[in-house]
C-alpha cells in the first residue's frame, strides 16, 4: 500500500485534507509505475487542494501519523464547489521520480529504472501508475527535484510565447512576473528576442527580475505605475497580456494603458478607439475578488481565459513535442525551478507549512516529496 494526499469538500461546507492508503497497481501494457520523489505545489494544485476554503479557519485533528486538516468553505463560495462535493479527490498535476515497474509495451519497458517527469494528476502519492506517453525521460544525472516542474510552468510560459506568435502580436505583458513561471518567461523572451513587460507588486520582486536581465519592470505599488506601464507599452508595442491575478482592476488597467500607448502614435482620432486589437488572457486567480474594468480602451479588445491543456490540444502533437524537446534541452537553465522547502506528505499537512505555501507568495514555493524519509 502507498500513501496518497486527498482533498474532500463536504456538502456541509467543510474541507477535509487527509492521507489515504492506495494499492500499488500493476501497470497495464502501456503504463509505468513511478516512485514519486518530487512534485511542485503550484497555484493550480493548491486550487484543488484547498478549494474555496478559508484556510485561516484550518484545524488539525487525527493522529501524528494520520493528521486530518479541516477548514470552512464560506457559504458564498459553495456554488463554485458544486461539481466536487463529497468526492475525495487526489491532488498534484505533475511530478518526477524513478520508474519501478513497467508494462509490456516497448515504450514502457524503455523507461524501466529511468528517472522521469510525468503529468496526469494524483502526483501527491508515493507511487503513481501513468501511461508511458505521459512521461518525459530526464537526461542522465538529473535529480527528480530538477525535473518535477517539467510540464506546467515550462509549457505554460512557452505556450504564452506561442500564443503571441499565432495571434499576430509582437510583445508580451505578464503579471505576477517574479514567480517561477515569470522568471522562465523572462529567460525565454531574452533568448528569443521578444520584448516583455513585467508587472510586479514589490521592490524586491523588481530587483529579482532586473537581476536576471529584465528590461521592463513596472510595480503596481509605484505612484507612477500607470504612466510607467504606458511608456513600456509605447516602447515595446505589446498588445497581449497574460494575467495571473484574475481579480481586481489590473486586467482593465493593462487594456487602458495599451490603448493610451497606441493613441500616442495615432495619426488621426477615432471615437471608437484604436483599430489594433488588444487582448488580456486571465490564466490564474491569485486575486479572488471580482474582475473590474472601466471601458476606456476603445472597441478593439478582448478579455478571456487561457488554460494550458486546451491550448496544447489546439497546438497538436507535433507542436507539443517541439515544446517538450526545448524543455528537456534547457531543463537546467531556462526552465530551472527554485523551491523554498521540501516537505513530506505529513509535513504538508502541518498548519505552519500550510500558512507559508498557502500564501502562494513569490519565493515561497514548496516541493512535495511523498517518499521523503521512506526507504526505497
C-alpha positions in Angstrom: 0.0 0.0 0.0 1.1 3.6 -0.6 0.0 6.9 0.8 -1.9 9.5 -1.2 -3.0 13.0 -0.2 -6.7 13.7 -0.9 -9.0 16.7 -0.7 -12.7 16.5 0.1 -15.2 19.3 0.2 -18.4 18.2 2.0 -21.9 19.4 1.3 -22.0 21.0 4.7 -19.2 23.4 3.7 -16.2 21.6 5.3 -12.9 21.0 3.6 -11.0 17.9 4.7 -7.4 17.0 3.8 -6.2 13.6 4.7 -3.9 10.7 3.8 -5.3 7.5 2.3 -3.8 4.1 1.7 -3.9 3.2 -2.0 -2.8 -0.1 -3.6 0.3 0.0 -5.8 -1.2 -1.1 -9.1 0.4 -3.4 -11.6 0.9 -1.5 -14.8 -1.1 -2.2 -17.9 0.9 -2.8 -21.1 1.3 0.9 -21.9 1.9 2.1 -18.4 4.7 2.5 -15.9 4.7 2.8 -12.1 6.7 5.7 -10.8 8.0 6.1 -7.2 7.3 9.8 -6.9 10.1 11.8 -5.2 9.2 15.4 -6.2 6.0 17.2 -7.0 5.7 21.0 -7.1 2.9 22.8 -5.1 1.8 25.2 -7.8 -1.2 27.5 -7.6 -3.2 25.1 -9.9 -2.5 22.3 -7.4 -3.4 24.4 -4.4 -6.7 25.4 -6.0 -7.7 21.8 -6.0 -6.2 21.1 -2.6 -7.9 23.9 -0.7 -10.9 24.5 -3.0 -12.6 27.7 -1.9 -11.9 27.1 1.8 -10.8 29.9 4.1 -7.5 28.4 5.4 -7.5 30.9 8.2 -10.1 28.6 9.8 -7.9 25.4 9.4 -7.6 23.0 12.3 -5.7 19.7 12.7 -7.1 16.5 14.3 -6.4 12.8 13.8 -3.1 11.4 14.9 0.6 12.4 14.2 0.8 9.5 11.7 -2.6 10.4 10.1 -3.4 14.1 10.5 -6.7 15.4 9.2 -6.9 19.1 8.3 -10.3 20.7 8.2 -11.4 24.2 7.2 -14.6 26.1 6.4 -15.7 27.0 2.9 -17.6 30.3 3.1 -21.2 29.9 2.1 -20.9 32.4 -0.8 -18.2 30.2 -2.3 -20.1 26.9 -2.1 -21.8 27.2 -5.5 -18.3 27.1 -7.2 -17.7 23.8 -5.3 -20.9 22.1 -6.6 -19.1 19.8 -9.0 -16.8 18.3 -6.4 -19.0 18.0 -3.3 -18.5 14.8 -1.3 -15.8 13.5 -3.7 -12.4 12.5 -2.3 -10.0 13.9 -4.9 -6.3 13.1 -5.4 -4.1 16.2 -5.9 -0.9 17.0 -7.8 -0.7 17.8 -11.5 2.9 16.8 -12.2 5.9 15.1 -10.5 9.1 13.2 -11.1 10.6 10.0 -9.8 12.0 6.6 -10.8 10.1 4.0 -12.8 10.0 0.9 -10.7 7.6 -1.2 -12.8 6.8 -1.2 -16.5 4.2 -2.7 -18.7 5.0 -5.0 -21.6 5.0 -2.4 -24.4 8.4 -1.3 -25.8 7.7 2.3 -24.8 7.0 1.3 -21.2 9.9 -1.1 -21.0 12.3 1.6 -22.3 11.6 3.7 -19.2 12.2 0.9 -16.5 14.7 2.2 -14.0 14.8 5.6 -15.6 14.2 9.0 -13.9 11.1 10.6 -15.5 8.8 13.5 -15.1 5.1 12.8 -15.6 1.8 14.6 -15.8 -1.6 13.2 -15.2 -2.8 14.2 -11.7 -2.7 12.4 -8.3 1.1 13.1 -8.0 0.9 13.8 -4.3 1.2 10.0 -4.0 4.1 7.7 -3.1 3.5 5.7 -6.3 1.6 6.5 -9.4 0.7 4.5 -12.5 0.6 6.5 -15.7 0.8 5.9 -19.4 4.3 5.9 -20.8 3.2 8.6 -23.2 2.6 10.9 -20.2 6.2 10.6 -19.2 9.3 12.6 -20.1 12.6 10.8 -19.7 15.0 13.1 -17.9 18.7 13.4 -19.0 21.1 11.2 -17.2 22.2 12.7 -13.9 19.0 14.8 -13.4 17.5 14.5 -10.0 13.7 14.2 -9.6 13.6 17.6 -7.9 15.2 19.2 -11.0 12.6 17.6 -13.3 9.5 17.9 -11.1 8.3 21.1 -12.8 8.9 20.0 -16.4 5.3 20.4 -17.6 3.0 23.1 -16.1 5.3 26.1 -15.8 7.6 25.5 -18.7 4.8 24.6 -21.2 2.7 27.5 -19.9 5.5 30.0 -20.5 6.3 28.6 -23.9 2.5 28.5 -24.6 2.3 32.2 -23.9 5.0 32.9 -26.5 3.4 30.5 -29.0 0.0 32.2 -28.5 1.6 35.6 -29.1 3.0 34.4 -32.4 -0.1 32.6 -33.5 -2.3 35.6 -32.8 -0.1 38.2 -34.5 1.3 40.1 -31.5 4.9 41.2 -31.2 5.5 41.6 -27.5 4.0 40.5 -24.2 2.9 41.7 -20.8 2.9 39.4 -17.8 1.6 39.9 -14.2 2.9 38.3 -11.0 6.0 38.3 -13.1 8.6 37.4 -10.4 7.1 33.9 -10.0 9.0 30.8 -11.1 6.9 30.9 -14.2 7.6 34.6 -14.7 11.3 34.0 -14.4 11.1 31.3 -17.1 9.2 33.6 -19.4 11.9 36.3 -19.0 14.6 33.8 -19.9 12.6 32.6 -23.0 11.9 36.1 -24.2 15.5 37.2 -23.7 16.7 34.2 -25.6 14.2 34.6 -28.4 14.5 38.4 -28.7 10.9 39.2 -27.6 10.1 42.3 -25.6 8.4 41.5 -22.3 6.8 44.0 -19.9 6.8 42.6 -16.3 4.3 43.7 -13.7 5.1 43.1 -10.0 3.9 44.4 -6.6 7.1 44.8 -4.6 10.5 46.4 -4.9 12.3 43.1 -4.1 10.4 41.5 -7.0 11.5 44.2 -9.3 15.1 43.7 -8.2 14.9 40.0 -8.7 13.8 40.4 -12.3 16.3 43.1 -13.1 18.9 40.8 -11.7 18.1 38.2 -14.4 18.2 40.8 -17.2 14.6 42.1 -17.4 14.4 45.5 -19.1 10.8 46.5 -18.5 9.5 46.0 -14.9 6.5 48.0 -13.6 5.4 47.9 -10.0 1.8 48.4 -9.0 3.0 49.9 -5.7 4.6 52.8 -7.5 2.6 56.1 -7.7 3.6 56.3 -11.4 2.6 52.7 -12.2 0.1 53.6 -15.0 2.5 56.0 -16.7 5.4 53.6 -16.3 3.3 50.8 -17.9 2.1 53.0 -20.7 5.6 54.1 -21.6 6.8 50.5 -21.5 4.0 49.6 -23.9 4.9 52.5 -26.2 8.5 51.2 -26.4 7.6 47.5 -26.8 4.4 47.7 -28.8 2.9 44.9 -26.6 -0.8 44.3 -27.2 -1.1 40.9 -25.5 -1.1 40.2 -21.7 -1.3 37.2 -19.5 -2.7 37.9 -16.1 -2.2 35.6 -13.2 -4.1 37.7 -10.7 -7.6 37.5 -12.3 -9.5 39.7 -9.9 -9.4 43.4 -9.2 -8.7 46.2 -11.7 -5.3 45.2 -13.1 -6.5 43.5 -16.3 -8.6 46.6 -17.2 -5.7 48.9 -16.4 -3.5 47.0 -18.8 -6.0 47.3 -21.6 -6.4 51.0 -20.8 -2.6 51.6 -20.9 -2.4 49.6 -24.2 -5.0 52.0 -25.7 -3.2 55.0 -24.4 0.1 53.8 -25.8 -1.4 53.2 -29.2 -3.0 56.6 -29.2 0.3 58.3 -28.7 1.3 57.3 -32.2 -2.2 57.5 -33.8 -2.3 59.6 -36.9 -6.0 60.5 -36.6 -8.7 60.5 -34.0 -11.4 57.8 -33.9 -14.3 57.9 -31.4 -14.2 54.0 -31.5 -10.6 54.0 -30.3 -7.6 52.4 -32.0 -8.2 49.6 -34.5 -5.4 47.5 -33.1 -6.7 44.5 -31.2 -5.7 44.4 -27.5 -6.0 41.2 -25.6 -5.7 40.1 -21.9 -5.8 36.4 -21.1 -6.6 35.6 -17.4 -4.8 32.4 -16.6 -4.8 32.5 -12.8 -6.8 33.6 -9.7 -4.3 35.0 -7.2 -6.9 37.8 -6.5 -10.2 36.2 -5.8 -12.2 39.5 -5.9 -14.4 40.3 -9.0 -12.7 41.4 -12.2 -13.4 45.1 -12.6 -12.6 47.4 -15.5 -13.5 50.8 -17.0 -14.1 50.7 -20.7 -11.5 53.3 -21.7 -9.8 51.2 -24.3 -11.9 51.5 -27.4 -13.7 48.7 -29.1 -10.9 46.5 -30.4 -10.2 44.5 -27.3 -10.7 41.1 -25.7 -10.6 39.6 -22.2 -10.9 35.9 -21.6 -9.5 32.8 -20.0 -6.4 30.8 -21.1 -5.5 27.4 -19.8 -2.5 25.2 -20.7 -4.2 21.9 -21.6 -6.8 23.3 -24.0 -4.0 25.3 -25.7 -1.9 22.1 -26.1 -4.8 20.4 -27.7 -5.1 23.2 -30.3 -1.3 23.0 -30.9 -1.4 19.4 -31.8 1.1 16.5 -31.1 3.9 17.8 -33.3 3.8 21.3 -31.7 3.6 19.8 -28.2 6.6 17.5 -28.9 8.6 20.6 -30.1 7.9 22.4 -26.9 8.8 19.4 -24.7 12.1 18.9 -26.6 13.0 22.5 -25.7 12.1 22.0 -22.1 14.5 18.9 -21.9 17.3 20.8 -23.7 17.1 23.8 -21.4 16.0 22.0 -18.2 18.8 23.2 -16.0 19.0 26.7 -17.5 15.8 28.4 -18.8 13.4 26.1 -17.1 15.2 25.6 -13.8 12.8 25.9 -10.8 13.6 27.0 -7.3 11.9 25.9 -4.1 12.0 27.2 -0.6 11.5 23.9 1.2 10.9 20.2 0.6 8.2 18.6 2.6 6.8 15.1 3.2 3.1 14.2 3.0 2.9 14.6 6.8 4.7 17.9 6.8 2.4 19.2 4.1 -0.5 18.8 6.5 1.1 20.9 9.3 -0.6 24.2 9.8 2.6 26.2 9.9 3.6 24.8 6.5 0.1 25.5 5.1 0.4 29.0 6.3 3.5 29.5 4.2 2.9 27.6 1.0 -0.8 28.5 1.0 0.0 32.2 0.6 1.3 31.5 -2.9 3.9 34.2 -2.4 6.9 34.8 -4.6 10.0 32.9 -3.3 7.9 30.6 -1.0 7.2 27.7 -3.3 7.3 24.2 -1.7 8.3 20.9 -3.2 6.4 17.9 -2.0 8.4 14.6 -1.8 5.8 11.9 -0.9 8.7 9.5 -0.2 10.7 11.8 2.0 12.2 9.7 4.8 10.9 6.5 3.3 13.5 3.9 2.3 13.4 3.0 -1.4 
